[in-house]
Every structure is written in C-alpha cells, then in structure tokens.
C-alpha cells in the first residue's frame, strides 16, 4: 500500500494548475474526423491520456471507438451512437447520455457516477464492475446487460428494463424506484444488494420474476482503499492515476455534501475548478465551495443555505431563486451574476464584487454588504431592510422600488449618483446613518 507524507500531500495540493478544466481540442477534432483515424492514433500512442471532459459529442457517431480509460466526465453525449465502443475504465462521471445508444458497448469498470442515462439503450452492453452511483437510469434499456458487481447506489431506476441482465453482486443500495423496474429473467444472487441494504433472497427473486443463484462471498482486498489526494479538485472526478488500480477512490461528488466537505478539510490548499456546472435544484446546504472557480455555473433554485462561497469566482453564475440564507460570500466575485429573486437573508457579502449583477426582487434583509461593489447593479424591488451598506459602492445602481428601511448607511457609502451618502440621503430612504 502506497504511503504519503503530509508535506508531500500538501505540496501536491498546492501545485498551480493554470490550464482550465476542459477537453483537448486536437483530440476532439481527431475523434470527430473518422473513427478509423482515431483508433489508429490510439494504437500508435496508447500511453497518451485522452481528455474529452465537457466535450460536446451529442448525436455523434462513435461506433467502435477506442475510448478506453478516456476522461469523458461531464461530456455531452446525448443522442450519440456508442455501439460496440470500448469504454473500459473510462471516466463518464456526470456525463449526459440521454437516449444514447450503447448496444454491445464495453464499459466494464467505467465510472458513470452521477451521469444522466435517461432512456439510454444499453442492450447487451458490458458494465461489469462499473460505478453508476447516483446515475439517472430512468427508462434505460439494459436487456441482457452484464452488470455483475456494478454499483448503482442511490441511482434512479424508474421503469428501467433489466430483463435477462446479469445482476450478480450488483449493489442497489438506497436506489429509488427499483420496484417499478423490469427484472424479468434477470439473474440475482445472495451478493446482490437491495435498496434496503439487505441481500437479495430466493423469495425476493421469485416475487420479481428473477432467477436466483447462490455465490460465495468475495475475498476481501489485501489493502484498504485509499483516497488519492488530487492536485486540483473537480467534483466527481476519478483520481489522476492508472485507471484500473483497484484501490482508487474518486473525488467526492459535490452533491454529497458531507464527504465533499471532509475532502476539502483534508485538502485546504487544493484549487477547486468547476466552471459551467449544472447544479440547479440541488441540495447543497452547508457545502464548502470557498475560493472555488464556478464561473458561469447554474444554481437556479438550488439550496445553498449556510454555504461557504467566500472568495469564490462566481462571475455570470445563475442564482435565480436560489436559497443562500446565511451563506458566506465574503470577497466573492459575482460580477454579472444573476441573483434575481434569490434569498440572501443574513448572508455575508462584504467586499464582494457585484458589479453589474442582477438583484431584482432579491431578499437581502440583514445581509452584510459592507465594502461591496454594486456599481451598475440592478436592485429593482430588492429588500435591503436592516442590511449593512457601510462603504458600499452603489454608483449607477438601480434602486427603484428597493426597500432600505433600517439599512445601515455610512459616510463612505457611495450613492447611485456617485456621491458620498449623507444623513439626509439615508433619512430619505428610511435608513440609519453612521459617520463610521
């Protein structure tokens, strides 16, 4: 078992990564040209890593493509054809595979955690040992698919079709809607885990039209799994080590707040790069995203109650109707962000950059906006009751309809006209005034 010294870990975590988390454009161009050329290149350069993370490959014909161990995390593959492709050991975490054709595809030991496979066609595919934790398998077709030892913890299985699939040793722990899935003639064993955490039984198999076999318990691994500390943190990413190593643990998915926060405590200096994330309607209460790069991400209607976003890069992020009550956004960059109708009661926004931000109808009651830059921001109909605006720059901000009742204004606050606030200006807006 490999051991790491604490100084070595910290040094790795603090390594500067200046390249944005994105796909290799040359590789993407080659893959889109012809599969024959792509496969030839892979045969000639088997040692080179394949980075297609976040690549747009929707509706692309990728039949027979050699994508072994490729990084396709968050890639757009909806409607693509991956029939007979080799995805063995590939990272497809949080990829979009809606209505993707994967007939006879080899995705053994692939990482598909959090992926959207709604309506995907995976008949006769090989997914042995694959990780599908938290995946959306609603209406997916998995006829005769090999899912032996696959993990589908917390997966959504509404009306998924597992007819004649191999589910020996598969884990459905905490999965939802298994009762609505088609399991006719699927093979389960005493090593198959049900959503309750209990092993499948012969009686359960009979009630669900499955075939039941008895297996001997698997031998425990020689070493305990270890967590590989990344040089940069990307939610849900597999570690940057040999893909088939049995002891690797992934960077936790940010939607699993407790393990995510624990990982952040272990890696306080590691940069978090999560640009363009789609996390709308997600429960992220108390999540630690301090200093994270979340530029142009989508948090519409997300629950970020008491979240730590201090120092985060949040330019042009969508927070429409998001719950950010008591969130820490101290010194965050929110330039051009959309916070309309968001709930920021008692939030900390001191010294935050909100230049040009949209805060129309936003609840900011009791929020700390001391020293914040709100130039050219829209605060139309926003509620700033009892908010602290000491030293806040409101130059050219739109305050039409805004409620400043009992807000704290100081002599260093800059009003929309560009002039310093006065006691009379504060009184006009029913705000409190301090010289400090």
Secondary structure by P-SEA (a helix, b strand, c coil): cccccaaaaaaaaaccccccccccaaaaaaaaccaaaaaaaaaacccccccccccccccccccccccccccccccccccccccccccccccccccccccccccccccccccccccccccccccccccccccccccccccccccccccccccccccccccccccccccccccccccccccccccccbbbcccccccccccccaaaaaaacbbbbbbcccccccccbbbbbbcccccccccccccccccccccccccaaaaaaaaaaacccbbbbbccccccccccccccccccccccccccccccccccccccccccccccccccccccccccccccccccccccccccccccccccccccccccccccccccccccccccccccccccccccccccccccccccccccccccccccccccccaaaaaaacbbbbcc
